[in-house]
Amino acid sequence: MSAPVWGFNDVFFRKDELRVPRAFKTHVVEHVLFKPSFPCEYHAQTAVEACFSLHPQVVFRVDEVREIAVSTTRSAVRTIDKTGALTGPADREHCLRYCVAVGLLYGCLTAEHFSDAVANDPRIDSLRGRIFVNEDPNYTDAYSDPDRRAVANAVQVHFSDRTSTSKVEVLYPLGHSRRRQECFPELGKKLLAALNTRMPPARADTVFDVVTNQQRFDAMAVTDFCDLFSPVPNPWVLPLIGWSAAAFGGDALGLEHDTENVFGANAIGENTNRDPRGWENETNAPRIEYPDH
């Protein structure tokens, strides 16, 4: 930092000292932004939430929509206000207009809504063409304020008969530090759903119970916690040279040619993390006894 000529202070601050606006404590951890409810770029989260509220008023009047006014931050205008063709799911997920259109049409937003099948819905591009995005200086100031860090958006729909919906404003997304308690139930659902894709339901429930019980989690050793994520040992034991599979119980268990269980993959190369025989209760999985020799 303070080395002469080539040090950080001399190079980047013209020989001045680095000054920090706050002490290095827990500010970063306490202001982590979770994304518990729906997948889209974070600057668009509050706009989508506003669209969910407007969905019942718009879904049956899509053809009557004249204009959709979106007020947002300067950062959102620069990063996710896209027009023209969108090339794939990642491009759509980072497009404010696409997310707003889907939110108004479907009243929800999942990863599937960024697929080609949903993107081919002609109503989406039709609504995108009627969306007008403008920067609200107050939202930009709130976004830049270190004590607020708001990610504000407001959405209002105007119809061809000169009627309009109410203007729905959302300042802080679900998962922001100012809505932390509100996001925990949705965050728990997201965690449990993710765990169930990687392990049997019984073990997924165990992991979930551990991480949501602070006393139990703090008392658990790191190695024991890591073991919860380890795959179940396969009960198939490779026979020694000169021994038959029957001597190891292979015939009795039907495992003599179980290459799927040996290599952890099926015949077409798909990974099989969960045991193919469906032993959900891991403690009851059969084990092979070595014969006396």
Secondary structure in CASP SS format (residue, H / E / C, confidence):
PFRMAT SS
TARGET T0000
AUTHOR 0000-0000-0000
METHOD secondary structure of the structure
MODEL  1
M C 1.00
S C 1.00
A C 1.00
P C 1.00
V C 1.00
W C 1.00
G C 1.00
F H 1.00
N H 1.00
D H 1.00
V H 1.00
F H 1.00
F C 1.00
R C 1.00
K C 1.00
D C 1.00
E C 1.00
L C 1.00
R C 1.00
V C 1.00
P C 1.00
R C 1.00
A C 1.00
F C 1.00
K C 1.00
T C 1.00
H H 1.00
V H 1.00
V H 1.00
E H 1.00
H C 1.00
V C 1.00
L C 1.00
F C 1.00
K C 1.00
P C 1.00
S C 1.00
F C 1.00
P C 1.00
C C 1.00
E C 1.00
Y H 1.00
H H 1.00
A H 1.00
Q H 1.00
T H 1.00
A H 1.00
V H 1.00
E H 1.00
A H 1.00
C H 1.00
F H 1.00
S H 1.00
L H 1.00
H H 1.00
P H 1.00
Q H 1.00
V H 1.00
V H 1.00
F H 1.00
R H 1.00
V H 1.00
D H 1.00
E H 1.00
V E 1.00
R E 1.00
E E 1.00
I E 1.00
A E 1.00
V E 1.00
S E 1.00
T E 1.00
T C 1.00
R H 1.00
S H 1.00
A H 1.00
V H 1.00
R H 1.00
T H 1.00
I H 1.00
D C 1.00
K C 1.00
T C 1.00
G C 1.00
A C 1.00
L C 1.00
T C 1.00
G C 1.00
P H 1.00
A H 1.00
D H 1.00
R H 1.00
E H 1.00
H C 1.00
C C 1.00
L H 1.00
R H 1.00
Y H 1.00
C H 1.00
V H 1.00
A H 1.00
V H 1.00
G H 1.00
L H 1.00
L H 1.00
Y H 1.00
G C 1.00
C C 1.00
L C 1.00
T C 1.00
A H 1.00
E H 1.00
H H 1.00
F H 1.00
S C 1.00
D H 1.00
A H 1.00
V H 1.00
A H 1.00
N C 1.00
D C 1.00
P H 1.00
R H 1.00
I H 1.00
D H 1.00
S H 1.00
L H 1.00
R H 1.00
G C 1.00
R C 1.00
I E 1.00
F E 1.00
V E 1.00
N E 1.00
E E 1.00
D C 1.00
P H 1.00
N H 1.00
Y H 1.00
T H 1.00
D H 1.00
A H 1.00
Y H 1.00
S H 1.00
D C 1.00
P C 1.00
D C 1.00
R C 1.00
R C 1.00
A C 1.00
V C 1.00
A C 1.00
N E 1.00
A E 1.00
V E 1.00
Q E 1.00
V E 1.00
H E 1.00
F E 1.00
S C 1.00
D C 1.00
R C 1.00
T C 1.00
S E 1.00
T C 1.00
S C 1.00
K C 1.00
V E 1.00
E E 1.00
V E 1.00
L C 1.00
Y C 1.00
P C 1.00
L C 1.00
G C 1.00
H C 1.00
S H 1.00
R H 1.00
R H 1.00
R H 1.00
Q H 1.00
E H 1.00
C H 1.00
F H 1.00
P H 1.00
E H 1.00
L H 1.00
G H 1.00
K H 1.00
K H 1.00
L H 1.00
L H 1.00
A H 1.00
A H 1.00
L H 1.00
N H 1.00
T C 1.00
R C 1.00
M C 1.00
P C 1.00
P H 1.00
A H 1.00
R H 1.00
A H 1.00
D H 1.00
T H 1.00
V H 1.00
F H 1.00
D H 1.00
V H 1.00
V H 1.00
T C 1.00
N C 1.00
Q H 1.00
Q H 1.00
R H 1.00
F H 1.00
D H 1.00
A H 1.00
M C 1.00
A C 1.00
V H 1.00
T H 1.00
D H 1.00
F H 1.00
C H 1.00
D H 1.00
L C 1.00
F C 1.00
S C 1.00
P C 1.00
V C 1.00
P C 1.00
N C 1.00
P C 1.00
W C 1.00
V C 1.00
L C 1.00
P C 1.00
L C 1.00
I C 1.00
G C 1.00
W C 1.00
S C 1.00
A H 1.00
A H 1.00
A H 1.00
F H 1.00
G C 1.00
G H 1.00
D H 1.00
A H 1.00
L H 1.00
G C 1.00
L C 1.00
E C 1.00
H C 1.00
D C 1.00
T H 1.00
E H 1.00
N H 1.00
V H 1.00
F H 1.00
G C 1.00
A E 1.00
N C 1.00
A C 1.00
I C 1.00
G C 1.00
E C 1.00
N E 1.00
T C 1.00
N C 1.00
R C 1.00
D C 1.00
P C 1.00
R C 1.00
G C 1.00
W C 1.00
E C 1.00
N C 1.00
E H 1.00
T H 1.00
N H 1.00
A C 1.00
P C 1.00
R C 1.00
I C 1.00
E C 1.00
Y C 1.00
P C 1.00
D C 1.00
H C 1.00
END
